[in-house]
Amino acid sequence: MSAQQPATAVSEVDASGAGLQQSLGLFDSTMIVAGSMIGTGIFIVAADMARQVGSAGWLLASWIITGLLTIAAALSYGELAAMMPRAGGQYVYLREAWSPLCGFLYGWTLFMVIQTGTVAAVGVGFARYLGILWSRISENAYLIPPVHLTSGYAISLSTAQLTGVAIIALLTWTNARGINYGKLVQNTFTTAKLAALLGVIVVGIVGWNATGSNFANFWRPQGYTPIAPGITPETVFGLIAAICLAQAGSLFAADAWNNITFTAGEVKNPRRNVPLSLALGVLIVIGLYVCANLAYIAVLPLEKIQHAPSDRVAGAMLEAVFPSIGAALMAGVIVISAFGCINGMLMSGARAYFAMARDGLFFRRAATLNGARVPGASLMMQGAWACFLVLVRTYNPSTGAFGNLYSNLLDYVVSAALLFYILTIAGVFRLRSLRPKAERPYRTWGYPVVPALYILSAAVILAMLFLYRPETTYPGLVIVLIGVPVYYAFKRSSANL
């Protein structure tokens, strides 16, 4: 924010989001949904999913289940978005349906890990694949070698980390210049990445019948990783458990579809365009995701999907069809995809913290708009924390290997994010009871069956994650609960003003 552009104080911004510039049309909003969803996950998570379910058929079925769940969630969120078209989105829905504490815990987790951790992960993913095209960018090319903070944590700066930080800083700055800059980047790169993903699918068609083994044994589990002793996808219960655990990967790859709700205060005719963009964006992306996985199994034998180098399934598929240029093609696709994903998540996430700050539940500075009528301070705080997550490394003393802090944190919050989705969709039922006469320009299609089926299905997946992946699910719950004392600290601070 420049010195010539004074901030607009929170008192000048009303609860409906007045003060924000309503510049996003239906196409822009749909591009935010699609662009935020498509990052790097679709190109890599199929490997671990295939190791879980053990067959091409059940891999494809797992993605279809993810698609149905995500579409059901988007249809349900549409009612809340049309009813409360305000900046902050899911934070506002949880606050209104349940309590300010519930809304804050979501926003806290969003800022600490979900949004910023994903931005950090995609930023480093951007750098890794750019390194294929430009070899000087590498995680092993250190400008500052790892400096240990504790026995298990360090901080470093490699050329790959520097690239990740630079791209986050650049996109934070462009978004701070105004919503029109953000949407221009989003529309351009989302259009490009949709075309690129479609290109990957076409390559699969070109390479069709490179192997027939996947279709000869379409449903027979093989090469799988047992969930626990005696629990394998060869039994009915084991198969259900495997599909549920595989959802951690596919749901992560399909996540962030809700980000348009954070920017509802800047959408033209939000009561129509936010629900419609949710439906359109999710349908487009899920259709492409299912087709992409069909392309993988059409070209690669199952064992090559399960054991693709560094889980880069899409890269392995392109190299199988175009051996000489496949790696470079895949790197180009992911660089484009990652750039657009980071932009969409930075743009939308800042609006959630802005809404929290207006309620006195975040840093007061985040409740201001800059001269470009965007929450510049909130954008800067989010970008700074995401950059910090890029720089901090984990360290395993027994192996001497360095990892990434954001990677661990993201593993921890998959279950927490799913819990908040369940609570938000349950809020559709609660608000119909609490506010039966509230204006609802759009009502959830298939109510009450569609939202109820989502809640039931998501609850089963969540139970399986807690039962068979406690090492990653319980720490996520701890991250959420740490937000409770933070909530009361912000409340005391706000009350003392």
LINHU-V410031 format. One line per field, one symbol per residue. burial: + if it has 16 or more other C-alpha atoms within 10 Angstrom, else -. Layout:
burial=???
//
This chain:
burial=+-----++-+--+---+-++++-+++-+++++++++++++++++++++++++++++++++++++++++++++++++++++++++++++++++++++++-++++++++++++++++++++++++++++++++++---+++--+---+------+++++++++++++-+++-+++++++++--++-+++-++++++-+++-++-+++-++-----++--+++++-++++---++++---++++++++++++++++++++++++++++++++++++++++++++++-++-+++++++++++++++++++++--+++++++++++----++++++++++++++++++++++++++++++++++++++++++++++++++++++++++++++++++++++-------++++++++++++++++++++++++++-++--------+-+++-----+++-++-++--++++++--+--++++++-++--+--++--+---+---
//
